[in-house]
Each structure stands twice: as C-alpha cells, then as structure tokens.
C-alpha cells in the first residue's frame, strides 16, 4: 500500500509567525511606555535637583530697630526709630522703609498710632500728642516701633517704657550775662517729683552738628542754673537755636527743651565784593604789576640764553 505525503503551505506558516510577533509587540508596548515614563520622570527629578543645587538660597539681611523717646515740656513725646541692617561692612542705615508706631496698654493690647517712612539717615519720626500717651496704673507708658521686613530683610521691633517727666527751662538775661535755669520734674501719684542728680547739657545748633556750650547736674530739688556763653555767632538777627537735654535716662528717656534766643552775634548773609587784600581772591594792583614785571624779566633771560646757545651751535667763531 503506497502512502502519499501532503506538502505543507509555506505562506500560511509565515503569516502565523508574523501574527504572533505582532501580538507580542502589542502586548509589550504598555510596559515599554511605562518604562519610558519612569525614565523621563527620573530624569526630570534629577534635573530639578541639579537646578536646586545650582541655585543657592538668597540669605536674608538681619534688621535691627532702635527706639529713642524725647519728652517735651508740653507733654508731647517725640519717637525716633532707627532702622539698620547687618551688611558685609557692618550695620547700615536703611532708608525709605515703613515703620509702625504702637502704644501698648497695661493688658498688652496694641493700638497703632501711625506709620512713618525712614529718611536718608534710617530714622522714622513720630510725635505722640499728650492725649495719646495714656499711662497705666504705675504711671508708665510703653511704645513699640515695628518693622515687618520685606523680600531682602527680616522684620524686627523694639519697645520703650517711659515714666512721664519733663525738663522746664527758664531763660534769664541780666545785663550781658545769659543764664538758663533748668528744672527736671517727674510725674508721680503724689504729684510732681524733682529728679535729682540728673545731668543737664546745653547745645547750640551749628551748620552740620550741635555744639555743647554748658553742662551741669541737678540738685535735690531737681534744679540747676547754667551760664550761657557770650560771643557765639547766630543768624542775621543774632538768634541761636538752643537745646537743653537730660540724655538717655533709664526711666524717662530723653528730657528735651528747645528755644530760640537772640543771644548771638548777628552774621550777615549778604554777598558783597571783598576788598583787594593779600588773603582775598583779588590781590592789590601793585602785586599784580610786580608779578607780571618779574615774569617778563625771567622769560626775557630765558630768551637771551636760548639765543646765545643757538649762536654757539651755528658759528662757534662768531660766538667767541
């Protein structure tokens, strides 16, 4: 019995192989896509970390506040807040920044009084009226100066607690002797109380600063009499701007009294031509004439010398 073999169809087998490979590829695509997403995320994370490492954090400047209180005779309190920041060369005064002035109540409640900008000297000034300076049961009043900071500087604040006091000054003129009678007085539940052993200084305003002209210390009655010097130059009317002060006391701050008195020598501000003198820009005529005569004589001698040197170089025989 003879067997016959059936030949296989090569086209069908090849098609099955290609279909199987296509199916495997389709099944592997989600895994490949997930792997690509993981790789991309890892790369983005590494790039972000590299950028963060390359961009260091900007260091904030540290600010500092200082508050000075000047108590005036009429009950006004002048607050001066100084704003500074720590730089490479030390503490720098910061201008054009907002400073908030606050009054603290005895139960620590804040009352905003005003907001002021610092000037070129880094100082913001605010005057507290007598009715705004409400004292507590202990007779003190507390003020706060606060700076909120910005993108480059940190915020800061400071406070000053004061007992109400004042420096009363009476100006006395007897003939050609000028005297300032000063009395330092503090408020208390029992009435005005003299401030003993308080150093009082007298200053006169000059063009760029203040000149101390007298100083003394109060007695047990809070009184001191200081003689004002004679012969200081004032303005065109002889006026002097005088300031009496008890400086930087722990309980009262600064006790300040200001006044203007015609106790100086009048100084004229009129611009006039100076006389022709040796020390003026216009020297005397005889000096100008003598200068030009001497200069002409000197240059004439230089001319003669140069002419002789030329003659010697060109014809030694003629020069001899």
DRENDO-1510 file (C-alpha; in Angstrom, 1 decimal, always signed):
<recs>
REC; n; res; u; v; w
REC; 1; UNK; +0.0; +0.0; +0.0 .
REC; 2; UNK; +1.5; +3.3; -1.0 .
REC; 3; UNK; +1.3; +6.4; +1.3 .
REC; 4; UNK; +1.3; +9.8; -0.1 .
REC; 5; UNK; +2.6; +12.9; +1.9 .
REC; 6; UNK; +0.7; +16.2; +1.8 .
REC; 7; UNK; +3.1; +19.1; +1.2 .
REC; 8; UNK; +2.9; +22.0; +3.7 .
REC; 9; UNK; +1.9; +25.5; +2.8 .
REC; 10; UNK; +4.9; +27.8; +3.5 .
REC; 11; UNK; +2.7; +31.0; +3.1 .
REC; 12; UNK; +0.4; +30.1; +5.9 .
REC; 13; UNK; +3.3; +29.3; +8.4 .
REC; 14; UNK; +5.0; +32.6; +7.7 .
REC; 15; UNK; +1.8; +34.5; +8.2 .
REC; 16; UNK; +1.2; +32.8; +11.6 .
REC; 17; UNK; +4.7; +33.7; +12.7 .
REC; 18; UNK; +4.3; +37.4; +11.8 .
REC; 19; UNK; +0.9; +37.5; +13.5 .
REC; 20; UNK; +2.4; +36.0; +16.7 .
REC; 21; UNK; +5.3; +38.5; +16.7 .
REC; 22; UNK; +2.8; +41.4; +16.1 .
REC; 23; UNK; +0.7; +40.2; +19.1 .
REC; 24; UNK; +3.8; +40.1; +21.3 .
REC; 25; UNK; +4.8; +43.6; +20.3 .
REC; 26; UNK; +1.3; +44.9; +21.0 .
REC; 27; UNK; +1.4; +43.3; +24.5 .
REC; 28; UNK; +4.9; +44.7; +25.2 .
REC; 29; UNK; +4.0; +48.3; +24.3 .
REC; 30; UNK; +2.4; +49.3; +27.6 .
REC; 31; UNK; +5.4; +48.0; +29.6 .
REC; 32; UNK; +7.8; +49.9; +27.3 .
REC; 33; UNK; +5.7; +53.1; +27.6 .
REC; 34; UNK; +5.7; +52.8; +31.5 .
REC; 35; UNK; +9.4; +52.3; +31.5 .
REC; 36; UNK; +9.9; +55.4; +29.3 .
REC; 37; UNK; +7.6; +57.4; +31.6 .
REC; 38; UNK; +9.6; +56.2; +34.6 .
REC; 39; UNK; +12.9; +57.1; +32.9 .
REC; 40; UNK; +11.6; +60.6; +32.0 .
REC; 41; UNK; +10.3; +61.2; +35.5 .
REC; 42; UNK; +13.6; +60.2; +36.9 .
REC; 43; UNK; +15.5; +62.5; +34.5 .
REC; 44; UNK; +13.1; +65.4; +35.4 .
REC; 45; UNK; +13.7; +64.8; +39.1 .
REC; 46; UNK; +17.4; +64.7; +38.7 .
REC; 47; UNK; +17.3; +67.9; +36.6 .
REC; 48; UNK; +15.2; +69.7; +39.2 .
REC; 49; UNK; +17.5; +68.6; +42.0 .
REC; 50; UNK; +20.5; +69.8; +39.9 .
REC; 51; UNK; +18.9; +73.2; +39.4 .
REC; 52; UNK; +18.1; +73.5; +43.0 .
REC; 53; UNK; +21.7; +72.7; +43.9 .
REC; 54; UNK; +23.0; +75.2; +41.4 .
REC; 55; UNK; +20.7; +78.0; +42.7 .
REC; 56; UNK; +21.6; +78.6; +46.3 .
REC; 57; UNK; +19.1; +80.2; +48.6 .
REC; 58; UNK; +19.3; +84.0; +49.0 .
REC; 59; UNK; +20.4; +84.9; +52.5 .
REC; 60; UNK; +18.1; +87.4; +54.2 .
REC; 61; UNK; +19.6; +90.5; +55.8 .
REC; 62; UNK; +19.0; +90.8; +59.5 .
REC; 63; UNK; +17.4; +94.1; +60.5 .
REC; 64; UNK; +17.5; +95.8; +63.9 .
REC; 65; UNK; +15.4; +98.5; +65.4 .
REC; 66; UNK; +16.3; +101.2; +68.0 .
REC; 67; UNK; +13.8; +103.5; +69.6 .
REC; 68; UNK; +14.5; +106.8; +71.3 .
REC; 69; UNK; +11.9; +108.8; +73.1 .
REC; 70; UNK; +12.2; +112.6; +73.7 .
REC; 71; UNK; +9.8; +114.0; +76.3 .
REC; 72; UNK; +9.0; +117.7; +75.7 .
REC; 73; UNK; +7.8; +120.2; +78.3 .
REC; 74; UNK; +4.2; +120.4; +76.8 .
REC; 75; UNK; +3.7; +116.7; +77.3 .
REC; 76; UNK; +4.5; +115.7; +73.7 .
REC; 77; UNK; +6.6; +112.6; +73.2 .
REC; 78; UNK; +8.9; +112.5; +70.1 .
REC; 79; UNK; +9.6; +109.0; +69.0 .
REC; 80; UNK; +12.7; +108.3; +66.8 .
REC; 81; UNK; +13.0; +104.8; +65.3 .
REC; 82; UNK; +16.4; +103.9; +63.8 .
REC; 83; UNK; +16.3; +101.0; +61.3 .
REC; 84; UNK; +19.6; +99.2; +60.4 .
REC; 85; UNK; +20.6; +96.0; +58.6 .
REC; 86; UNK; +23.6; +93.8; +59.0 .
REC; 87; UNK; +25.8; +94.0; +55.9 .
REC; 88; UNK; +29.3; +93.0; +55.0 .
REC; 89; UNK; +30.7; +96.3; +56.2 .
REC; 90; UNK; +28.7; +96.4; +59.4 .
REC; 91; UNK; +25.3; +97.8; +60.3 .
REC; 92; UNK; +23.9; +100.0; +57.6 .
REC; 93; UNK; +21.1; +102.6; +58.0 .
REC; 94; UNK; +18.1; +101.7; +55.8 .
REC; 95; UNK; +16.0; +104.5; +54.2 .
REC; 96; UNK; +12.5; +104.5; +52.7 .
REC; 97; UNK; +11.0; +101.7; +54.8 .
REC; 98; UNK; +7.7; +101.8; +56.7 .
REC; 99; UNK; +7.9; +101.7; +60.5 .
REC; 100; UNK; +4.7; +101.3; +62.6 .
REC; 101; UNK; +4.5; +103.1; +65.9 .
REC; 102; UNK; +2.3; +101.3; +68.5 .
REC; 103; UNK; +1.2; +102.1; +72.1 .
REC; 104; UNK; +0.9; +99.1; +74.4 .
REC; 105; UNK; -1.8; +99.1; +77.1 .
REC; 106; UNK; -1.3; +97.6; +80.6 .
REC; 107; UNK; -3.0; +94.4; +79.5 .
REC; 108; UNK; -0.7; +94.2; +76.4 .
REC; 109; UNK; -3.3; +95.4; +73.9 .
REC; 110; UNK; -1.8; +97.1; +70.8 .
REC; 111; UNK; -3.0; +100.5; +69.5 .
REC; 112; UNK; -1.5; +101.6; +66.2 .
REC; 113; UNK; -0.6; +105.3; +66.4 .
REC; 114; UNK; +1.0; +105.9; +63.0 .
REC; 115; UNK; +3.1; +104.7; +60.2 .
REC; 116; UNK; +6.2; +106.6; +59.0 .
REC; 117; UNK; +9.0; +106.1; +56.5 .
REC; 118; UNK; +12.6; +106.2; +57.4 .
REC; 119; UNK; +14.7; +109.0; +56.0 .
REC; 120; UNK; +18.1; +109.0; +54.4 .
REC; 121; UNK; +19.6; +108.6; +57.9 .
REC; 122; UNK; +17.4; +105.5; +58.6 .
REC; 123; UNK; +15.3; +107.3; +61.2 .
REC; 124; UNK; +11.5; +107.5; +61.2 .
REC; 125; UNK; +10.0; +110.2; +63.5 .
REC; 126; UNK; +6.5; +110.5; +65.0 .
REC; 127; UNK; +5.2; +112.9; +67.7 .
REC; 128; UNK; +2.8; +111.4; +70.2 .
REC; 129; UNK; +0.3; +114.0; +71.4 .
REC; 130; UNK; -0.3; +114.3; +75.2 .
REC; 131; UNK; -3.8; +112.7; +74.9 .
REC; 132; UNK; -2.3; +109.7; +73.0 .
REC; 133; UNK; +0.3; +109.0; +75.7 .
REC; 134; UNK; -2.1; +107.2; +78.1 .
REC; 135; UNK; -0.3; +106.0; +81.2 .
REC; 136; UNK; -1.0; +102.8; +83.2 .
REC; 137; UNK; -1.7; +102.4; +86.9 .
REC; 138; UNK; +2.1; +102.5; +87.6 .
REC; 139; UNK; +2.4; +105.9; +85.7 .
REC; 140; UNK; +4.3; +104.5; +82.8 .
REC; 141; UNK; +3.5; +104.3; +79.1 .
REC; 142; UNK; +5.0; +101.8; +76.6 .
REC; 143; UNK; +5.7; +102.3; +72.9 .
REC; 144; UNK; +6.7; +99.8; +70.2 .
REC; 145; UNK; +8.4; +100.5; +66.9 .
REC; 146; UNK; +7.9; +97.6; +64.4 .
REC; 147; UNK; +9.3; +96.8; +61.0 .
REC; 148; UNK; +7.6; +94.0; +59.1 .
REC; 149; UNK; +10.5; +93.3; +56.7 .
REC; 150; UNK; +10.5; +92.6; +53.0 .
REC; 151; UNK; +12.0; +90.1; +50.5 .
REC; 152; UNK; +15.5; +91.1; +51.4 .
REC; 153; UNK; +15.3; +91.9; +55.1 .
REC; 154; UNK; +13.8; +90.2; +58.2 .
REC; 155; UNK; +11.4; +92.1; +60.4 .
REC; 156; UNK; +12.3; +93.5; +63.8 .
REC; 157; UNK; +10.8; +95.5; +66.6 .
REC; 158; UNK; +11.8; +97.2; +69.9 .
REC; 159; UNK; +10.0; +98.9; +72.7 .
REC; 160; UNK; +10.5; +101.8; +75.2 .
REC; 161; UNK; +8.8; +102.1; +78.5 .
REC; 162; UNK; +8.7; +105.6; +80.0 .
REC; 163; UNK; +7.6; +107.3; +83.1 .
REC; 164; UNK; +6.2; +110.8; +82.3 .
REC; 165; UNK; +8.6; +113.6; +83.1 .
REC; 166; UNK; +9.7; +117.0; +81.7 .
REC; 167; UNK; +12.6; +119.5; +81.7 .
REC; 168; UNK; +11.5; +123.0; +82.3 .
REC; 169; UNK; +13.9; +125.8; +81.2 .
REC; 170; UNK; +13.7; +129.5; +82.0 .
REC; 171; UNK; +16.0; +131.9; +80.1 .
REC; 172; UNK; +17.2; +134.9; +82.1 .
REC; 173; UNK; +19.2; +137.8; +80.8 .
REC; 174; UNK; +20.8; +140.2; +83.2 .
REC; 175; UNK; +22.9; +142.9; +81.5 .
REC; 176; UNK; +25.3; +141.0; +79.4 .
REC; 177; UNK; +25.0; +137.7; +81.3 .
REC; 178; UNK; +22.8; +134.9; +80.0 .
REC; 179; UNK; +21.5; +132.2; +82.3 .
REC; 180; UNK; +19.4; +129.1; +81.8 .
REC; 181; UNK; +17.5; +127.9; +84.9 .
REC; 182; UNK; +16.6; +124.2; +84.4 .
REC; 183; UNK; +14.3; +122.0; +86.5 .
REC; 184; UNK; +13.7; +118.3; +85.9 .
REC; 185; UNK; +10.4; +117.0; +87.2 .
REC; 186; UNK; +8.7; +113.6; +87.1 .
REC; 187; UNK; +5.0; +112.8; +87.4 .
REC; 188; UNK; +4.0; +110.6; +90.3 .
REC; 189; UNK; +0.7; +109.6; +92.1 .
REC; 190; UNK; +1.7; +112.2; +94.8 .
REC; 191; UNK; +2.3; +115.0; +92.3 .
REC; 192; UNK; +5.4; +116.4; +90.6 .
REC; 193; UNK; +8.6; +114.9; +92.0 .
REC; 194; UNK; +12.0; +116.5; +91.4 .
REC; 195; UNK; +14.7; +114.5; +89.6 .
REC; 196; UNK; +18.0; +114.8; +91.5 .
REC; 197; UNK; +21.5; +114.2; +90.1 .
REC; 198; UNK; +20.3; +114.4; +86.5 .
REC; 199; UNK; +23.0; +115.6; +84.0 .
REC; 200; UNK; +21.8; +118.5; +82.0 .
REC; 201; UNK; +23.6; +119.6; +78.8 .
REC; 202; UNK; +23.1; +122.7; +76.7 .
REC; 203; UNK; +23.6; +122.6; +73.0 .
REC; 204; UNK; +23.6; +125.2; +70.2 .
REC; 205; UNK; +22.8; +124.2; +66.6 .
REC; 206; UNK; +25.6; +124.7; +64.2 .
REC; 207; UNK; +25.7; +124.1; +60.5 .
REC; 208; UNK; +26.5; +120.4; +60.5 .
REC; 209; UNK; +26.1; +119.4; +64.2 .
REC; 210; UNK; +25.4; +120.7; +67.6 .
REC; 211; UNK; +27.9; +122.4; +69.9 .
REC; 212; UNK; +27.8; +121.7; +73.6 .
REC; 213; UNK; +28.3; +125.0; +75.4 .
REC; 214; UNK; +27.4; +124.2; +79.1 .
REC; 215; UNK; +26.6; +121.2; +81.4 .
REC; 216; UNK; +25.7; +120.6; +85.0 .
REC; 217; UNK; +23.8; +118.3; +87.4 .
REC; 218; UNK; +20.5; +118.9; +89.2 .
REC; 219; UNK; +20.4; +119.2; +93.0 .
REC; 220; UNK; +17.9; +117.5; +95.3 .
REC; 221; UNK; +15.2; +119.9; +94.1 .
REC; 222; UNK; +15.9; +119.0; +90.5 .
REC; 223; UNK; +17.3; +122.4; +89.8 .
REC; 224; UNK; +20.4; +123.6; +88.1 .
REC; 225; UNK; +21.5; +127.0; +86.8 .
REC; 226; UNK; +23.8; +127.1; +83.8 .
REC; 227; UNK; +25.5; +130.2; +82.4 .
REC; 228; UNK; +25.3; +130.6; +78.6 .
REC; 229; UNK; +28.5; +131.8; +76.8 .
REC; 230; UNK; +28.6; +135.1; +75.1 .
REC; 231; UNK; +30.1; +135.7; +71.7 .
REC; 232; UNK; +28.6; +132.9; +69.6 .
REC; 233; UNK; +27.6; +133.7; +66.0 .
REC; 234; UNK; +23.9; +133.5; +65.3 .
REC; 235; UNK; +21.9; +134.2; +62.2 .
REC; 236; UNK; +21.4; +137.6; +60.6 .
REC; 237; UNK; +19.3; +138.7; +63.6 .
REC; 238; UNK; +21.7; +137.1; +66.2 .
REC; 239; UNK; +19.2; +134.3; +67.0 .
REC; 240; UNK; +20.6; +131.0; +68.4 .
REC; 241; UNK; +18.7; +127.7; +68.4 .
REC; 242; UNK; +19.3; +126.3; +71.9 .
REC; 243; UNK; +18.5; +122.8; +73.2 .
REC; 244; UNK; +18.6; +121.7; +76.9 .
REC; 245; UNK; +18.5; +117.9; +77.4 .
REC; 246; UNK; +18.8; +115.2; +80.1 .
REC; 247; UNK; +20.1; +112.4; +77.9 .
REC; 248; UNK; +19.3; +108.7; +77.9 .
REC; 249; UNK; +17.9; +108.1; +81.3 .
REC; 250; UNK; +16.6; +104.6; +82.0 .
REC; 251; UNK; +13.2; +105.6; +83.3 .
REC; 252; UNK; +12.4; +108.8; +81.3 .
REC; 253; UNK; +14.3; +108.5; +78.0 .
REC; 254; UNK; +15.5; +112.0; +76.9 .
REC; 255; UNK; +14.0; +115.1; +78.5 .
REC; 256; UNK; +14.3; +117.9; +76.0 .
REC; 257; UNK; +13.5; +121.6; +75.9 .
REC; 258; UNK; +14.1; +123.7; +72.8 .
REC; 259; UNK; +14.1; +127.5; +72.4 .
REC; 260; UNK; +15.4; +130.3; +70.2 .
REC; 261; UNK; +17.1; +133.3; +71.8 .
REC; 262; UNK; +18.8; +136.4; +70.3 .
REC; 263; UNK; +21.9; +135.8; +72.3 .
REC; 264; UNK; +24.4; +135.6; +69.5 .
REC; 265; UNK; +26.3; +137.9; +67.2 .
REC; 266; UNK; +24.5; +138.9; +64.0 .
REC; 267; UNK; +26.0; +137.4; +60.9 .
REC; 268; UNK; +25.2; +139.0; +57.6 .
REC; 269; UNK; +24.4; +136.6; +54.7 .
REC; 270; UNK; +24.7; +139.4; +52.1 .
REC; 271; UNK; +27.1; +138.6; +49.3 .
REC; 272; UNK; +29.5; +141.6; +48.8 .
REC; 273; UNK; +32.8; +142.1; +47.0 .
REC; 274; UNK; +35.8; +141.5; +49.2 .
REC; 275; UNK; +38.5; +144.3; +49.3 .
REC; 276; UNK; +41.7; +143.9; +47.4 .
REC; 277; UNK; +43.9; +142.3; +50.1 .
REC; 278; UNK; +46.7; +139.7; +50.2 .
REC; 279; UNK; +44.3; +137.0; +51.5 .
REC; 280; UNK; +41.4; +137.7; +49.2 .
REC; 281; UNK; +40.9; +136.4; +45.6 .
REC; 282; UNK; +41.6; +140.0; +44.4 .
REC; 283; UNK; +45.2; +140.9; +45.3 .
REC; 284; UNK; +46.4; +144.5; +45.3 .
REC; 285; UNK; +47.2; +146.2; +42.0 .
REC; 286; UNK; +50.9; +146.7; +42.9 .
REC; 287; UNK; +51.3; +143.0; +43.5 .
REC; 288; UNK; +49.8; +142.1; +40.1 .
REC; 289; UNK; +52.1; +144.6; +38.3 .
REC; 290; UNK; +55.2; +143.4; +40.1 .
REC; 291; UNK; +54.3; +139.8; +39.3 .
REC; 292; UNK; +54.0; +140.5; +35.5 .
REC; 293; UNK; +57.2; +142.6; +35.5 .
REC; 294; UNK; +59.2; +139.7; +37.2 .
REC; 295; UNK; +57.7; +137.1; +34.8 .
REC; 296; UNK; +58.6; +139.2; +31.8 .
REC; 297; UNK; +62.2; +139.6; +33.1 .
REC; 298; UNK; +62.5; +135.9; +33.7 .
REC; 299; UNK; +61.3; +134.9; +30.3 .
REC; 300; UNK; +63.5; +137.6; +28.7 .
REC; 301; UNK; +66.5; +136.0; +30.3 .
REC; 302; UNK; +65.4; +132.6; +29.0 .
REC; 303; UNK; +65.1; +134.1; +25.5 .
REC; 304; UNK; +68.7; +135.6; +25.7 .
REC; 305; UNK; +70.1; +132.3; +26.9 .
REC; 306; UNK; +68.5; +130.3; +24.1 .
REC; 307; UNK; +69.7; +132.8; +21.5 .
REC; 308; UNK; +73.3; +132.5; +22.8 .
REC; 309; UNK; +73.1; +128.7; +22.7 .
REC; 310; UNK; +71.9; +128.9; +19.1 .
REC; 311; UNK; +74.7; +131.2; +18.1 .
REC; 312; UNK; +77.3; +128.9; +19.7 .
REC; 313; UNK; +76.0; +125.9; +17.9 .
REC; 314; UNK; +75.7; +127.6; +14.5 .
REC; 315; UNK; +79.0; +129.5; +14.5 .
REC; 316; UNK; +81.5; +129.0; +17.4 .
REC; 317; UNK; +83.8; +131.6; +16.0 .
REC; 318; UNK; +81.2; +134.4; +16.0 .
REC; 319; UNK; +80.1; +133.5; +19.5 .
REC; 320; UNK; +83.7; +133.9; +20.7 .
</recs>
